[in-house]
């Protein structure tokens, strides 16, 4: 993660005591995640990349998945651990760098809400190598990423904006796009353009 991004996250987590205090908090899981889980026959292993306070890790665990939740920020992992006190949910929080973290067993479902589009987190080619090391054949990959509406949709501050075709090419041929559920969202900060295309992408690794 770049120094600028880490500084921003440090400030945000410093003022947050619970998940709801974080500006990106949304209680409802991404619709692409819901659809992907609905079509799987049985729960399995899930990985939440850049898990934050773990809202979606908890959702997947409540649906029967054994979840590994990783985040670069120790404050995020601490909030998730606090939320899990007294719970029997199968969630393993871990502070980790997405670029170097490894696992012995592949995952059936991988979720990334905001990790890849955070500036300075990891280069795309390295991200794909990691993803292929983690995701089992036939596994589902759910990505929430700032989409691009055109060449003009660029802002010096905030998440990177990438067109879906670039993502499709990046993950090909191993992964195919099952569904694009992107949505335009208003009421964004003016320094981020006032609105944005929020990409919700459901990919599947070829068996």
C-alpha positions in Angstrom: 0.0 0.0 0.0 1.3 3.5 -0.9 2.3 5.8 1.9 -0.6 8.2 0.9 -3.2 5.5 1.0 -1.9 4.1 4.3 -2.0 7.6 5.8 -5.6 8.0 4.8 -6.6 4.6 6.2 -4.8 5.3 9.4 -6.8 8.5 9.9 -10.1 6.8 9.1 -9.5 3.9 11.4 -8.2 6.1 14.2 -11.6 7.8 14.4 -13.6 4.6 14.1 -14.6 2.5 17.1 -16.9 0.2 15.2 -17.6 -1.0 11.7 -20.5 1.5 11.2 -18.0 4.4 11.8 -16.1 3.7 8.6 -17.2 5.8 5.6 -17.4 2.8 3.2 -19.5 0.6 5.6 -22.5 -1.0 4.0 -24.5 -3.5 5.9 -25.9 -5.4 2.9 -23.5 -7.7 1.0 -22.7 -7.1 -2.7 -25.5 -8.5 -4.8 -22.8 -10.3 -6.9 -21.7 -12.1 -3.8 -25.2 -13.1 -2.9 -25.9 -14.5 -6.3 -22.6 -16.4 -6.4 -23.3 -18.1 -3.1 -26.9 -18.8 -4.0 -25.8 -21.0 -6.9 -23.1 -23.0 -5.0 -24.3 -26.4 -3.9 -22.6 -26.4 -0.5 -20.6 -24.0 1.6 -16.8 -24.3 1.5 -13.8 -22.1 2.1 -13.9 -18.4 1.5 -11.3 -15.6 1.4 -12.1 -12.0 2.1 -9.3 -9.8 0.7 -9.1 -6.4 2.4 -11.8 -7.5 4.8 -11.9 -4.2 6.7 -14.2 -4.6 9.7 -15.3 -8.0 8.4 -19.0 -7.3 7.6 -19.0 -9.6 4.6 -16.7 -12.1 6.3 -19.5 -12.4 8.9 -22.1 -12.7 6.2 -20.3 -15.6 4.5 -19.6 -17.4 7.8 -23.3 -17.1 8.7 -24.0 -18.9 5.4 -21.8 -21.8 6.5 -18.4 -20.8 5.0 -15.1 -21.2 6.7 -13.7 -17.7 6.1 -10.1 -16.4 6.2 -10.2 -12.6 6.4 -7.1 -10.6 5.6 -6.3 -6.9 5.8 -3.2 -4.8 5.7 -4.4 -2.5 8.5 -4.1 -3.9 12.1 -7.0 -1.7 13.2 -9.3 -3.5 10.8 -8.3 -6.9 12.1 -8.7 -5.6 15.7 -12.3 -4.4 15.0 -13.2 -7.7 13.4 -11.8 -9.7 16.3 -13.8 -7.6 18.7 -17.0 -8.3 16.7 -16.3 -12.0 16.9 -15.9 -12.2 20.7 -18.4 -14.7 22.0 -19.2 -15.9 18.5 -18.7 -19.4 17.1 -18.5 -18.2 13.5 -15.7 -19.9 11.5 -13.7 -16.8 10.7 -9.9 -16.5 10.9 -8.8 -12.8 10.9 -5.2 -12.1 9.8 -3.1 -9.0 9.2 -1.4 -9.6 5.9 -0.1 -8.0 2.7 -2.1 -9.2 -0.3 1.0 -9.2 -2.4 2.9 -11.8 -0.2 0.3 -13.7 1.7 0.1 -17.5 0.9 -2.2 -20.4 1.7 -1.9 -24.2 1.7 -5.4 -24.8 0.5 -7.4 -23.2 -2.3 -10.6 -21.3 -1.7 -14.0 -21.9 -3.3 -15.0 -18.2 -3.1 -12.9 -15.1 -3.0 -14.2 -11.6 -2.3 -12.5 -8.3 -2.9 -14.4 -5.2 -2.0 -12.0 -2.2 -2.5 -8.6 -3.8 -2.2 -7.6 -3.9 -5.8 -8.7 -0.4 -6.5 -6.8 1.2 -3.6 -3.8 3.1 -5.1 -0.5 1.5 -4.4 -1.9 -1.8 -3.0 -0.5 -4.2 -5.6 0.2 -4.3 -9.4 -2.4 -6.0 -11.5 -0.1 -8.7 -12.8 1.0 -9.6 -9.3 -2.6 -9.6 -8.1 -3.6 -12.1 -10.8 -0.8 -14.4 -9.9 -1.9 -14.3 -6.3 -5.5 -14.9 -7.2 -4.7 -17.9 -9.3 -2.7 -19.3 -6.4 -5.7 -18.9 -4.1 -8.8 -19.7 -6.1 -9.8 -23.3 -6.8 -10.9 -24.5 -10.3 -14.6 -23.7 -10.6 -14.3 -21.2 -7.8 -16.1 -17.8 -7.8 -14.3 -14.5 -7.5 -16.4 -11.4 -6.6 -14.8 -8.0 -7.2 -16.1 -4.6 -6.3 -14.0 -2.0 -8.1 -14.5 1.5 -9.3 -15.5 1.3 -13.0 -14.6 3.8 -15.7 -17.3 5.6 -17.8 -14.8 6.9 -20.3 -11.4 8.5 -20.8 -12.6 11.6 -18.9 -13.6 9.6 -15.8 -10.3 10.1 -14.0 -9.6 11.8 -10.7 -6.2 12.4 -9.0 -7.6 11.4 -5.6 -9.5 8.3 -4.7 -9.7 4.7 -6.0 -8.4 3.8 -9.4 -11.1 3.6 -12.1 -10.9 0.8 -14.6 -13.2 -0.3 -17.5 -14.7 -3.8 -17.2 -13.1 -4.8 -20.5 -9.6 -4.3 -19.0 -10.5 -6.4 -16.1 -11.9 -9.1 -18.3 -8.7 -9.2 -20.3 -6.6 -9.1 -17.1 -8.2 -12.3 -15.7 -8.5 -14.2 -19.0 -8.2 -16.9 -19.9 -8.3 -18.6 -16.5 -11.4 -16.6 -15.3 -14.5 -15.7 -17.2 -16.9 -12.9 -16.4 -20.2 -14.5 -15.3 -22.1 -11.2 -14.7 -21.5 -7.5 -14.5 -23.8 -5.9 -11.9 -22.3 -2.4 -11.9 -24.3 0.6 -10.8 -23.9 4.4 -10.9 -23.7 6.0 -7.5 -24.2 9.7 -6.7 -23.5 11.7 -3.6 -19.8 11.1 -3.9 -17.3 13.7 -2.6 -16.7 16.5 -5.1 -13.0 15.7 -5.2 -13.9 12.3 -6.6 -16.2 13.7 -9.3 -19.5 13.7 -7.4 -20.5 10.4 -8.8 -18.9 7.1 -9.8 -19.6 3.8 -11.5 -19.3 1.1 -8.9 -18.4 -2.1 -10.5 -19.7 -5.3 -9.1 -18.2 -8.2 -11.0 -18.7 -12.0 -10.7 -16.0 -14.0 -12.2 -15.6 -17.8 -12.2 -12.4 -19.8 -12.7 -12.6 -22.4 -15.4 -12.6 -25.9 -14.1 
